[in-house]
Each structure stands twice: as C-alpha cells, then as structure tokens.
C-alpha cells in the first residue's frame, strides 16, 4: 500500500488522537486535523507545475504535512538540506531534479539570514491563503469512508518514487536517491517485528526529515503505527528536547551518537526515565557513550546500521539480542553478504570485507545517474561502501567506510578503529575525530581532532601504542572545539580534514596539542 494511503487508514482509525505535539508552533494536532490539512495542501500543490516539489522546512507539523500533501497531489517530495548551505543546496536540487517550486518557511530563511531562491514559496503564505470553501471541501472528504478518500488522492504503485533524498556529501558531491513506497514500507513493516512498538508510544521527532534516518524513524514509523510525535525544529536544542522527554513522557528516542552526547550534557538523574527504547545510528556508538548512559540513566542504547540507499535500516541490536559493539542482526527480509575487497568472493563468518545488501529496502537508483547506480547495485545487491564482519551468530560488525581506510607503508589502517581507541582514552564527554591528511613523502598522515586541549597527550599516545600498531598512531593532535557536523548529526569528515590540513600547512602551533 502507498505510504499516504496507509496514513489515511491510520488517521481515520485514530481521528481524535494527538499525532504531533508541534514544538515549532506550540499546537497539538490530531490525526483528523492532519488528514484535513494534508488534503488542503494537496489541492494547493496540484497547481504547481512539474513532477517534483522541493521541501525545505524544519522538523515540524508543517514539514510532515508538506510531505503528505505532496504525495496526495501526485508530486514527489524533494527534501532539501537547510543546515549546510541552504541556498546552494536548493539550487543544486532544482538543477539535479529539474524542478522549480520549493516549499519553505519565512521564519527559516530569516533565521538562516539568506535571500530566497527563485521558485521558493512560503508555507505560511499558503496556509494564510486557504479559503473557507477549501476547508469545507476538504472537511467533507475527511468524513468519507477511507477507501473513497484514497481513490480521490493521487498515487498508483508501490514501485513509484515516494521521496528524493540527497546523500550526506560527507565525502563527495551529494547524489539524488530515489526511494519508493515499497522501500520505506519495508522498514515500517519489519522494525515493529523486532522492537515492540505500542500505539501508546511517544516518539521524539528530533532528526531532520531531509535525512532518511529522521524521515523513516521520526516520521513514517511512528505516524503509520498510530503513535504520537513530539516534533522539534532544532535537533541541537538539547535542553528543550530533554525537557520535552520529561513533559510528554517520551518513550522512544532515536538519534545519532552526537545528539545522544548532547542530551547527556543537559539531562539530570531521572530526566530520561520514561524512555523504553534508545536507538543510535548514522555514526559509530562508542563504548564510552554506551556505558555512560547505563551508569547515569540505566538506559542501554541499541546500535543500528543503515544507509540513505536502504531506507535506511539494515540491521539493529534488539533488547533480546544485543551484542554491544556490533550493529546488530539484519532486520527481517534483508540479506547481507561480506565480499572480499579485491575479488568480490563471498567470505565466511569472521572474515572482514565489503558489506553488500539485498531486499525490498534497496533504493530504485540515483536520479539521472545510471553509471553511479550500476556501480552500487549489481544483481539487486547494494554495495554499501562499508567494511564489516558477520560473526557466527549472524551479528554484523562495522569496521568503517572503505574510504575511511588509509594505506600507510603498505598497510590498511582503519580510521574508525583509531577513533574508537582514542575515544576510550579521552576524558568523559570529550569528542574526537580522526582523519588523514596528505604527506608529500609518505602519502598520508593520520591526525586527530579533539574538542579540548586539556588532555595528557603523551600519556594517551603511550596507551594507544599498547593497542594499535605504530603506523596507526596520530602524528598530530589539533583542537577543534566545535567539530563540524552535518545536519544529520554525522561528522563532516571533509570539513575536519580541510581544517586539519590548513593547520598543518600553516604550521599553526596554537591549535596543536604538544
């Protein structure tokens, strides 16, 4: 069934239940009102030319309703990252997908202090322009049987594209990922089979919806399970998010390790006691973060793994099957193989190689890029670009991006492993990132960025030498108080590498830890 058709079913069933506690407006919105508003927007959106409709709105009822309205109007939402270069990303999306209209927020552009791009239309103006006759017409539709409502909104096949999302661009130019209704439904159908979600659950809607992790787990999953969402427009407002966990009794908290660190800094004992499930993904969950949550809040964070191209969840630890340090077992309906990096031969359990994935969760392809699509998908198997190991019990262990391995003196060194070791030796709540920078004689040097200079570098290096080969020890330690992050909560490795390279080239001693 199409995603927006499933929403209509749920909305009719849970008419008076609160769907969204919208922190952007302070309004509590029922499923019935969501259905009404999405039908109103669908009518407005039908007037815009083109097959695609850009959406650049923070996580809020407005963003969620825009996605639903776009699908009901027969258009494909194109989600635009506003956290890093909103104007440039808007133009890039328009050119890549050949469309003009972008639904955005006046408040957002004012906050970002940017001029609108031609084709931008403010959501506030659309809502203000809705007439009484429009409201009455849509209200009458909401009173019709669900089957009739579904017949008057657009959409035909589960194989149709339901959304365009852009890859993070942490390593190269973003690609436009086409995810179908079937792709996202695979996650929605299977996650509840391994993590018991109740319709009484309240989800923290903190992740941006231009990122697949947020789109699926903070929007479609709770919405189509008939749960409630506490929507926060700013994922970095850790204090407000912790306060909302207490106020609303949030039971499901899903985010990146970076965001979990942020909550930790603001939460007091007892603040998080309503949480039933805490699930982390998108970046490596360190032992330090996991153990601190257990110690201070008696919460076991479950680590998962996915990709934009897989809608996103591939594997996740679960309460009854959890191996800390692993990224869990593949979810039902997902096949995972480990292939030799050089020969592409399938490897037995315990051997490290490339992670490839098959199932209904794998994307339709990259829009307008047959070459990249064919490089990543072969015979239905998606090459994640990650290195990993499947153990004898079927748990997947992530060893890092293939691009986050660097060859030094003929040996492959995992930057992720170096990060893990360094993180374990740093003081509590100090964050680090490890990158490689060019070396004219050796090819590459490993360097570390940490968020404070108040560390004993010599002692840390002594301990690292006990745990890593000499070639894996960072050559320099630089202080970057605010390690560059992407809107999704991932570290922007390109930016960290750029800063460290500039420090190295300029011989900037004040930013170096001696």
Secondary structure, DSSP 8 states (H G I E B T S, - for coil): --HHHHHHHHHHHTTTSEEEEETTTTEEEEHHHHHHHHHHHHHHHTTS-SSEEEEE--SSHHHHHHHHHHHHTT-EEEE---TTTHHHHHHHHHHHHT---EEE-HHHHHHHT----TTEEEHHHHHHT--HHHHHHHHHHHTS-HHHHHHHS----TTSEEEEEE---SSSS--EEEEEHHHHHHHHHHHHHHS---TT-EEEE-S-TTSHHHIIIIIIHHHHTT-EEEE-S-TT-HHHHHHHHHHHT--EEEE-HHHHHHHHHH--TTTTTT-SEEEE-SS---HHHHHHHHHHH---EEEEEEEGGGTEEEEE-BTTB--TTS--EE-TT-EEEEE-TTT--B--TT--EEEEEESTTS-SEETT-HHHHHHHEETTEEEEEEEEEE-TTSBEEEEEEGGGEEEETTEEEEHHHHHHHHHHHS-TT--EEEEEEEETTTEEEEEEEES-S-S-HHHHHHHHHHHS-GGGS-SEEEE-SS--B-TTS-B-HHHHHHHHHHHHHHT-GGGB--
